[in-house]
Amino acid sequence: MIPKSGSAGWRVRAVAVSTLALAIGAALAPTSLRAQSASPDNPAAASRLSLREALTRAVEADPSLPATRARTLVASAAVRQADVRPNPTLGLMVENLPTLGGGDILGRTETTLSYEQRLERGGDRSARTALARSEGDLMLAEAQVRQLDRLEQVQRVWSEALAAEALLEIARDRLALAEAFQVEVQRRVDAARDPLFAGARAEAELAQAQIDFDQAEVATRVARATLARFWDGPSNFVFGPEVFADTSSARIAAGEVAGADLAVFDLRRAQAQAQVRVEEARAVPDPTVSIGVRHIWDNELSLVFGGSIPLQRYDRNQGAIDRARAEGVVAEADRNAFRIEREREILRLQVQLAAKASEARRIVEETLPQSERAVDLVRDGFRRGGFTYNDVMTAQTALLQARARRVAVLQAFHNDRARLDRLTGAHADLLGMEITQ
């Protein structure tokens, strides 16, 4: 029979939950978890993983890198294509064909072989090239913004893994308290100092503490495996409680709006300006010149020269020019609105970081010492018969709630930090980006 409580039951359930956690981790990272030789439970094999290292690994293993390199080739090919001249036209015209039964078909026919070339005026070629270059730059800038968004996701998962590790420590301490208290209650029940239901309640509390610990252990393994999936590597790493408790970044002044985000609007405006030049160039009519040789029926040859140019009687391309100019105004207005909104959010997050850092510090300095002292006093009084089981449980619950509140505050702090880092482009250097304002 498998024991349901006590240290023996804890060991059996620990083996079971470890098997479940490894199965879940294998489902999340089938290749990496099977390949690793050490588990997160082995401190000797686990290595410290900083946020910077996690982000670096995620950047190096970003699945969108091949697409980004392909976009570079797309932009280069578009510029090359825009820089080519119009193709010439080779024409053949046959005149004076005789009617049916009208005589010799070769003796009266006149044939003209011509070579035509459209001449671009108004800077069409340079305008097209500038437009293609601006479109390629915009495409790459948008790809960089998506990379920054991915780094924010990595940072959020990293904070979730930190919180899971902290909650696991709380669950472990709760289980240790429940085991020690169950032993004490059972001793009092055996001595007939407490009724039997007190022992049953202590057993129930121990069982629930064991369940919570098992679930926290699974959540920690899953959080590590989820983070490791960003670079498809093993999850045999640890963070350390000091990393989760570190709120010193709240004292660092936030930067400006990420240059990568503003660059998208700047490039849209540049693209609109390049489109204006293209449309203005199209408004200038392009002449077509031709030169040819005419063969007359009596074997005489003559040189033929001609040309044509469109008349701007109806279409002067003014609508397209006005549209491109308006798109530039739209891009500028959108940039200003975006910048103001981001600056407002940056300021709000900066204030929230300071508030959450202060709350976490006060919980550690004020709430937790008093809660721990209350638990010690109540348990000591319980052993001497001065307090009831409910008094002990109330004090322990208050302590656990205070610790859980601290974890929730710190997790919210790190999530806000991730959002603030995204808005300011704090990790843009990992992408090899040059941020300009």
C-alpha positions as CSV (number, residue, x, y, z in Angstrom):
1,M,0.0,0.0,0.0
2,I,1.3,3.5,-0.9
3,P,1.3,5.8,2.1
4,K,-0.8,8.9,1.7
5,S,1.0,11.2,4.1
6,G,4.2,11.7,6.0
7,S,7.7,11.5,4.6
8,A,7.3,8.1,2.9
9,G,4.2,9.3,1.1
10,W,6.0,12.5,0.1
11,R,8.8,10.5,-1.5
12,V,6.5,8.3,-3.5
13,R,4.5,11.2,-4.8
14,A,7.7,13.1,-5.6
15,V,8.7,10.3,-7.9
16,A,5.3,10.3,-9.5
17,V,5.2,14.0,-10.0
18,S,8.7,14.1,-11.4
19,T,7.7,11.5,-14.0
20,L,4.7,13.6,-14.9
21,A,6.8,16.8,-15.1
22,L,9.4,15.2,-17.3
23,A,6.6,13.9,-19.6
24,I,5.2,17.4,-19.9
25,G,8.6,18.8,-20.5
26,A,9.3,16.3,-23.2
27,A,6.1,17.3,-24.9
28,L,7.2,20.9,-24.9
29,A,10.8,20.2,-26.0
30,P,11.0,16.8,-27.4
31,T,14.5,17.1,-28.8
32,S,16.3,19.2,-26.2
33,L,15.0,17.5,-23.1
34,R,15.8,14.0,-24.2
35,A,19.2,15.1,-25.3
36,Q,20.2,16.7,-22.0
37,S,22.2,14.6,-19.5
38,A,21.3,16.6,-16.4
39,S,18.0,17.8,-15.0
40,P,17.1,21.0,-13.2
41,D,16.9,19.0,-10.0
42,N,20.6,18.4,-10.1
43,P,22.2,21.6,-8.7
44,A,25.7,20.5,-9.9
45,A,24.6,20.2,-13.5
46,A,22.3,23.3,-13.5
47,S,23.8,26.6,-14.5
48,R,22.7,30.2,-13.7
49,L,20.8,31.8,-16.5
50,S,20.6,35.6,-16.6
51,L,18.1,37.6,-18.5
52,R,20.7,38.8,-20.9
53,E,21.9,35.3,-21.7
54,A,18.3,34.1,-22.2
55,L,17.6,37.0,-24.7
56,T,20.9,36.3,-26.5
57,R,20.1,32.6,-26.9
58,A,16.6,33.5,-28.2
59,V,18.0,36.0,-30.7
60,E,20.6,33.5,-32.1
61,A,17.9,30.8,-32.5
62,D,15.2,33.1,-33.8
63,P,13.3,31.2,-36.5
64,S,12.6,34.4,-38.4
65,L,16.3,35.0,-39.2
66,P,16.1,33.1,-42.6
67,A,13.1,35.2,-43.5
68,T,15.0,38.4,-42.6
69,R,17.9,37.4,-44.8
70,A,15.5,36.7,-47.6
71,R,13.9,40.1,-47.2
72,T,17.4,41.6,-47.6
73,L,17.6,39.8,-50.9
74,V,14.1,40.9,-51.9
75,A,15.1,44.6,-51.2
76,S,18.3,44.3,-53.2
77,A,16.6,42.7,-56.2
78,A,13.8,45.3,-56.2
79,V,16.5,48.1,-56.3
80,R,18.3,46.4,-59.2
81,Q,15.1,46.0,-61.1
82,A,14.0,49.6,-60.5
83,D,17.3,50.8,-61.9
84,V,17.0,49.3,-65.4
85,R,16.0,51.3,-68.5
86,P,13.0,50.6,-70.7
87,N,13.5,48.0,-73.3
88,P,13.7,49.1,-76.9
89,T,11.2,47.9,-79.5
90,L,12.1,46.3,-82.9
91,G,9.3,46.8,-85.5
92,L,8.6,45.6,-89.0
93,M,6.1,47.2,-91.3
94,V,5.1,45.9,-94.8
95,E,3.2,48.3,-97.1
96,N,1.7,48.3,-100.6
97,L,0.6,44.8,-100.5
98,P,-1.2,43.9,-103.8
99,T,-4.7,42.8,-103.9
100,L,-5.7,39.3,-104.9
101,G,-4.6,38.8,-108.5
102,G,-3.0,42.3,-108.5
103,G,0.5,41.2,-109.7
104,D,3.9,40.5,-108.3
105,I,3.8,40.5,-104.5
106,L,7.5,41.1,-104.2
107,G,7.8,43.7,-106.9
108,R,5.6,46.4,-105.3
109,T,6.0,45.8,-101.6
110,E,7.7,48.4,-99.3
111,T,9.2,47.1,-96.1
112,T,10.3,49.2,-93.1
113,L,12.5,47.8,-90.3
114,S,12.5,50.2,-87.3
115,Y,14.2,50.5,-83.9
116,E,12.2,52.4,-81.2
117,Q,13.4,53.6,-77.8
118,R,11.3,55.4,-75.1
119,L,13.3,58.2,-73.4
120,E,12.5,58.7,-69.7
121,R,12.3,62.4,-68.7
122,G,11.7,63.8,-65.3
123,G,14.0,61.4,-63.4
124,D,11.8,58.3,-63.6
125,R,14.7,55.9,-63.1
126,S,16.2,57.6,-60.1
127,A,12.8,58.0,-58.5
128,R,11.9,54.4,-59.0
129,T,15.2,53.3,-57.5
130,A,14.7,55.6,-54.4
131,L,11.2,54.2,-54.0
132,A,12.4,50.6,-54.1
133,R,15.2,51.3,-51.6
134,S,12.7,52.9,-49.2
135,E,10.3,50.0,-49.5
136,G,13.1,47.6,-48.7
137,D,14.2,49.6,-45.7
138,L,10.6,49.7,-44.4
139,M,10.3,45.9,-44.8
140,L,13.5,45.3,-42.8
141,A,12.5,47.9,-40.1
142,E,9.1,46.1,-39.6
143,A,11.0,42.8,-39.3
144,Q,13.2,44.3,-36.5
145,V,10.1,45.5,-34.7
146,R,8.8,42.0,-34.8
147,Q,12.1,40.8,-33.3
148,L,11.7,43.3,-30.5
149,D,8.2,41.9,-29.8
150,R,9.7,38.4,-29.6
151,L,12.3,39.6,-27.1
152,E,9.4,40.9,-24.9
153,Q,7.8,37.5,-25.0
154,V,11.0,35.9,-23.9
155,Q,11.4,38.3,-21.1
156,R,7.8,37.7,-19.9
157,V,8.3,33.9,-20.0
158,W,11.6,34.5,-18.1
159,S,9.7,36.4,-15.3
160,E,7.0,33.6,-15.2
161,A,9.8,31.1,-14.7
162,L,11.2,33.2,-11.9
163,A,7.8,33.4,-10.2
164,A,7.3,29.7,-10.6
165,E,10.6,29.0,-8.9
166,A,9.6,31.4,-6.0
167,L,6.2,29.8,-5.6
168,L,7.9,26.4,-5.5
169,E,10.0,27.5,-2.5
170,I,6.8,28.7,-0.8
171,A,5.1,25.4,-1.4
172,R,8.2,23.5,-0.1
173,D,8.2,25.6,3.1
174,R,4.5,25.1,3.5
175,L,4.9,21.3,3.1
176,A,7.8,21.3,5.7
177,L,5.6,23.3,8.1
178,A,2.6,21.0,7.5
179,E,4.8,17.9,8.1
180,A,6.2,19.3,11.4
181,F,2.8,20.4,12.6
182,Q,1.2,17.1,11.7
183,V,3.8,15.3,13.9
184,E,3.1,17.7,16.7
185,V,-0.6,17.3,16.5
186,Q,-0.4,13.6,16.3
187,R,1.8,13.6,19.4
188,R,-0.9,15.6,21.2
189,V,-3.7,13.4,20.0
190,D,-1.8,10.3,21.1
191,A,-1.4,11.9,24.5
192,A,-5.2,12.7,24.6
193,R,-4.5,16.4,24.8
194,D,-6.3,17.1,21.5
195,P,-9.4,15.4,20.0
196,L,-9.1,13.0,17.1
197,F,-10.5,15.5,14.6
198,A,-7.5,17.7,15.2
199,G,-5.3,14.9,13.9
200,A,-7.5,14.4,10.9
201,R,-7.4,18.1,10.0
202,A,-3.6,18.1,10.3
203,E,-3.5,15.1,7.9
204,A,-5.8,16.9,5.5
205,E,-3.6,20.0,5.6
206,L,-0.5,17.9,5.0
207,A,-2.2,16.2,2.0
208,Q,-3.2,19.6,0.5
209,A,0.3,21.0,1.1
210,Q,1.7,17.9,-0.7
211,I,-0.6,18.5,-3.6
212,D,0.3,22.2,-3.9
213,F,4.0,21.3,-3.8
214,D,3.5,18.7,-6.5
215,Q,1.7,21.2,-8.7
216,A,4.3,23.9,-8.0
217,E,7.0,21.5,-9.1
218,V,5.3,20.7,-12.3
219,A,4.7,24.4,-13.0
220,T,8.3,25.2,-12.4
221,R,9.5,22.5,-14.8
222,V,7.0,23.6,-17.5
223,A,8.0,27.2,-17.1
224,R,11.7,26.3,-17.6
225,A,10.9,24.1,-20.6
226,T,8.8,26.8,-22.1
227,L,11.6,29.3,-21.8
228,A,14.1,26.9,-23.2
229,R,11.9,26.3,-26.3
230,F,12.8,29.8,-27.5
231,W,16.3,28.5,-28.3
232,D,15.4,24.7,-28.4
233,G,17.8,23.9,-25.7
234,P,17.9,22.0,-22.4
235,S,16.1,23.4,-19.3
236,N,18.8,22.5,-16.8
237,F,19.3,26.0,-15.5
238,V,18.4,28.0,-12.4
239,F,17.9,31.7,-11.7
240,G,18.5,32.2,-8.0
241,P,16.1,34.0,-5.6
242,E,18.2,37.2,-5.6
243,V,17.4,37.7,-9.3
244,F,13.7,37.6,-8.7
245,A,14.0,39.9,-5.7
246,D,16.2,42.5,-7.5
247,T,14.1,45.6,-8.1
248,S,17.1,48.0,-8.6
249,S,16.1,48.7,-12.2
250,A,13.2,50.8,-10.8
251,R,15.7,53.5,-9.9
252,I,17.0,53.7,-13.5
253,A,15.4,56.5,-15.6
254,A,13.5,55.1,-18.6
255,G,14.8,55.9,-22.0
256,E,13.1,57.4,-25.0
257,V,10.6,55.7,-27.3
258,A,12.3,52.8,-29.1
259,G,14.0,54.1,-32.3
260,A,13.0,51.0,-34.2
261,D,9.3,51.8,-33.7
262,L,9.7,55.4,-34.8
263,A,11.9,54.4,-37.7
264,V,8.9,52.5,-39.2
265,F,6.9,55.7,-39.4
266,D,10.0,57.7,-40.6
267,L,10.4,55.1,-43.4
268,R,6.8,55.2,-44.3
269,R,7.1,59.0,-44.7
270,A,10.2,58.6,-46.7
271,Q,8.4,56.0,-48.9
272,A,5.6,58.5,-49.4
273,Q,8.0,61.2,-50.4
274,A,9.7,58.8,-52.8
275,Q,6.3,57.9,-54.3
276,V,5.7,61.6,-54.8
277,R,8.8,61.9,-56.9
278,V,7.8,58.8,-58.9
279,E,4.4,60.2,-59.6
280,E,5.9,63.6,-60.5
281,A,8.2,61.9,-62.9
282,R,5.4,60.0,-64.4
283,A,3.6,63.3,-65.0
284,V,6.4,64.3,-67.4
285,P,5.6,62.8,-70.8
286,D,8.2,60.4,-72.2
287,P,9.0,60.7,-75.9
288,T,9.6,57.8,-78.1
289,V,12.1,58.0,-80.9
290,S,12.5,55.6,-83.8
291,I,15.0,55.1,-86.6
292,G,14.7,52.6,-89.4
293,V,15.5,51.4,-92.9
294,R,12.8,51.3,-95.6
295,H,13.2,48.9,-98.6
296,I,11.3,50.1,-101.6
297,W,10.0,47.8,-104.4
298,D,12.7,48.9,-106.9
299,N,15.4,47.8,-104.4
300,E,16.1,51.3,-103.2
301,L,16.8,51.9,-99.5
302,S,16.0,54.9,-97.4
303,L,16.6,56.0,-93.8
304,V,13.5,56.6,-91.8
305,F,13.4,58.7,-88.6
306,G,10.4,59.5,-86.3
307,G,9.1,60.2,-82.8
308,S,6.1,60.6,-80.7
309,I,5.2,62.1,-77.3
310,P,1.9,61.8,-75.3
311,L,-0.2,64.9,-75.1
312,Q,-1.2,65.8,-71.5
313,R,-4.7,66.8,-72.5
314,Y,-6.6,64.8,-69.9
315,D,-4.3,63.0,-67.5
316,R,-1.6,65.0,-65.7
317,N,-1.2,62.4,-62.9
318,Q,-2.2,65.1,-60.4
319,G,-4.4,62.8,-58.4
320,A,-1.6,60.3,-57.8
321,I,0.7,63.1,-56.8
322,D,-1.8,64.5,-54.3
323,R,-2.4,61.0,-52.9
324,A,1.3,60.3,-52.3
325,R,1.7,63.7,-50.6
326,A,-1.3,63.0,-48.3
327,E,0.2,59.6,-47.4
328,G,3.3,61.4,-46.2
329,V,1.2,63.7,-44.0
330,V,-0.6,60.6,-42.6
331,A,2.7,59.0,-41.7
332,E,4.0,62.1,-39.9
333,A,0.7,62.5,-38.0
334,D,0.7,58.8,-37.0
335,R,4.3,59.1,-35.8
336,N,3.5,62.0,-33.5
337,A,0.4,60.3,-32.1
338,F,2.3,57.0,-31.6
339,R,5.2,58.8,-29.9
340,I,2.9,60.7,-27.5
341,E,1.1,57.5,-26.6
342,R,4.3,55.6,-26.0
343,E,5.8,58.4,-23.9
344,R,2.6,58.3,-21.7
345,E,2.9,54.6,-21.3
346,I,6.6,54.8,-20.5
347,L,5.9,57.3,-17.8
348,R,3.1,55.2,-16.3
349,L,5.3,52.1,-16.2
350,Q,8.1,54.0,-14.6
351,V,5.8,55.0,-11.8
352,Q,4.4,51.5,-11.5
353,L,7.8,50.0,-11.2
354,A,8.7,52.3,-8.4
355,A,5.5,51.5,-6.6
356,K,5.8,47.8,-6.9
357,A,9.5,47.9,-5.8
358,S,8.4,49.8,-2.7
359,E,5.6,47.4,-2.0
360,A,7.9,44.4,-2.3
361,R,10.5,46.0,-0.1
362,R,7.9,46.8,2.6
363,I,6.5,43.3,2.5
364,V,10.0,42.0,3.2
365,E,10.9,44.6,5.9
366,E,7.5,45.0,7.6
367,T,5.0,42.3,6.9
368,L,7.0,39.1,6.7
369,P,9.0,39.6,10.0
370,Q,5.8,40.2,11.9
371,S,4.0,37.3,10.2
372,E,7.0,35.0,11.0
373,R,7.1,36.1,14.6
374,A,3.4,35.5,14.9
375,V,3.8,32.0,13.6
376,D,6.6,31.3,16.1
377,L,4.7,32.7,19.0
378,V,1.5,30.8,18.1
379,R,3.2,27.5,17.6
380,D,5.2,27.9,20.8
381,G,1.9,28.6,22.6
382,F,0.2,25.7,20.9
383,R,2.9,23.3,22.2
384,R,2.3,24.7,25.7
385,G,-1.5,24.4,25.3
386,G,-2.2,28.2,25.1
387,F,-3.5,28.3,21.5
388,T,-5.8,26.2,19.3
389,Y,-5.2,24.5,16.0
390,N,-7.2,27.2,14.3
391,D,-4.9,29.9,15.7
392,V,-1.9,28.1,14.3
393,M,-3.5,27.6,10.9
394,T,-4.6,31.3,10.8
395,A,-1.0,32.5,11.6
396,Q,0.6,30.2,9.0
397,T,-2.0,31.1,6.4
398,A,-1.3,34.8,6.9
399,L,2.5,34.2,6.5
400,L,2.0,32.2,3.3
401,Q,-0.4,34.8,1.9
402,A,2.2,37.5,2.6
403,R,4.9,35.6,0.8
404,A,2.5,34.8,-2.1
405,R,1.6,38.5,-2.3
406,R,5.3,39.4,-2.6
407,V,5.7,36.9,-5.4
408,A,2.7,38.4,-7.2
409,V,4.1,41.9,-6.8
410,L,7.6,40.9,-8.0
411,Q,6.1,39.1,-11.0
412,A,4.1,42.1,-11.9
413,F,7.2,44.2,-11.5
414,H,9.2,42.0,-13.9
415,N,6.3,42.0,-16.4
416,D,6.2,45.8,-16.3
417,R,10.0,45.8,-16.7
418,A,9.6,43.7,-19.8
419,R,7.0,46.0,-21.3
420,L,9.1,49.1,-20.5
421,D,12.2,47.5,-22.1
422,R,10.2,46.8,-25.2
423,L,8.8,50.4,-25.4
424,T,12.3,51.9,-25.0
425,G,14.2,49.3,-27.1
426,A,16.5,48.4,-24.2
427,H,17.6,45.2,-25.8
428,A,17.8,46.4,-29.4
429,D,21.6,46.1,-29.4
430,L,21.2,42.3,-29.3
431,L,19.7,42.5,-32.8
432,G,22.6,44.5,-34.2
433,M,20.3,47.5,-34.7
434,E,21.5,51.0,-34.8
435,I,18.8,53.1,-33.1
436,T,18.5,56.7,-34.1
437,Q,16.1,59.3,-32.9
